[in-house]
Amino acid sequence: MLKKTYIAVINPQSQLSADGLLEEVLNLGVNVTVKCTCFGLMVEGEEDETAKIIGYLRRKHPYDVFIKLRGYPINDRRVCRAYRGGGQRPGFHQLDAEYELLPIISEALRDLAKEPAKNLKLQREERPISVGELKEVVEAVLKGEG
C-alpha cells in the first residue's frame, strides 16, 4: 500500500484546537501517525487508513478543518529545521498565506450551504462572451448585484 501524509489546517476563527482535534482523531482507533502542528495536525499512514481520518474530519468539521496533501512524510530530514540549520520549512509561507484566507473560505462555504447555487446560472454557451456582456457582469459584481 501507499503511505500518504496530509496536513489538516484549522480555521483560525473556529473554536477548535489542535489538541482537541488530535484527541478526536486518536479516539477513532485508526492505524495512523498523528502529529500536532501550529496550524492543526499532520496525519500519515496507509492510503485507506488516512482516508478514514480525512473523511471523518470533512464530515465533522466541514467549515473549520481544511485538508491538503503534504509533500513530505512526518519527521522527514529534508524539511526538518533541526537538520537544515533552522529557518522556515519549505512551503511554510504558502501555508501561512492559505491559513489567513480560511475564515473567508469558511464563510463562503457556510453561505453556499444555506442557499446552494441560488444566484449561480450554470449554463454553457458555445460562443465567446462579448466585451459589452463582460463589462455588464463586472459592473454588476462591483455594485454588489452579482
N, C-alpha and C positions, 0 to 999 in steps of 0.2 A: 504494500500500500504506500501511498504518497503522503508524506508529512507536510502539513501546512501550518503557517503561523499567521495569525490575524491580530490586529490591534482594534480594540473596542474603545472608542473615544466617547467620553461622557459630555453631553451638552453642559457647558458651564453654568447655565441658568436653571438646571434641574436640581432636584433635591437629592439626587443620587451621589454616592461617594464610591471611590474605587474599592474601599474596604467592604462596603455593603454589597457591591456587585460581585466582588470576589467570593463572599460568603454564599451568595445565590448560586454562583457557578459551581462551587465546591459541593453544595448540597444536592446538585443534580447527579453526582456519583459517576460522572463520565471520565473516562481514562484520558485525560489531557494534562498538560503542564500549563499552569496559570501564574502570571506574574503581574503585580500591581505596578502601575506607572503613574507619572504625574498627570497624564491625560485620561487614564482609565485602566484597562487591562491588556495584557498580551495573552493569547490563547494559542497553544501549539499541540499538535497531535496528528493522528491519522485522519485522513480526509473525512471519513464517515463519523468519527468522534467529534471533530471540530464542527461539523455541520449541525450536530445536535445542539451544541452550545450557541452557535450563531443563530440558528432558528429560534431557540428559546429567547435570546436577547432581543431579536427583532419583534417577536410576538409580545413579549412582556414590556418592552420599553421602546415602542416604535418611534417616539419623538425625542428620546433622550439619550439613546446609545446608537452610535454610528460605527459601522464595521468597515475595515479595509484590510486587504491582504498585505502582509508585511514581507518585504523582500529578503529578510534575513531571519534565521532561527533565533530564539531567545538565547542570550549569552554568547552570540557569535563574536569571536575575537576581531573580526574585520570592522565591526561597528562599535565595539566596546571602548569607552573612553579610557579605561584603565590600561588597555593595551595600545591605544593610539596616542597616548600622551595628553589626554584632555581635549577640551574644545567641544563644539556641538557635534552631535551624531549626524551622519548623512541623512538627509530627509527631515531633520528637525524643523527647519524654517518653513518647509511646505506644510508639515503637520500643524505647526503653530498658526499659520495663516488660515488653514482649514478650520481649526479649532475656534477661531474668532468668528467665523461665519455660521457656526452651528446654531446659535439662537435664532438667526434669521431663517435658516433652513427649517428648523423645528416649527417655527410659527407658520411658515408656508405650508408645511405638511399637515399641521392641525387644521388650518383653514381649508385646505383641499379635502380633508376628511369630512368636514362639516358640510360642504357644498361641492361634491365631486363634479368637476368639469362643468360647472354652472355656466360660465361665460366662455368656455372653450368651444370654438367651432372647428371640429375635426373633419375637414373635407379636403380632398386632394384635387387640385386644379392642374390641368395639363398645360397651362400656359404660364409664362413668366408674369410676375406682378408688375404693373406699370409704376413709374415714378410717382404719379399722382396718387395711386392707391397706397403706396408705401408711405407717402407724406401724410395721408389721412390717418393711417394706423399710428404713426409716430406721434402726431399731434393729439390723437385720442388718448394714447398712453400718457403723454406728458400732462394732459388735463385731468388724468385720473379716471378716464372713462373706459379704459381697456383692461 
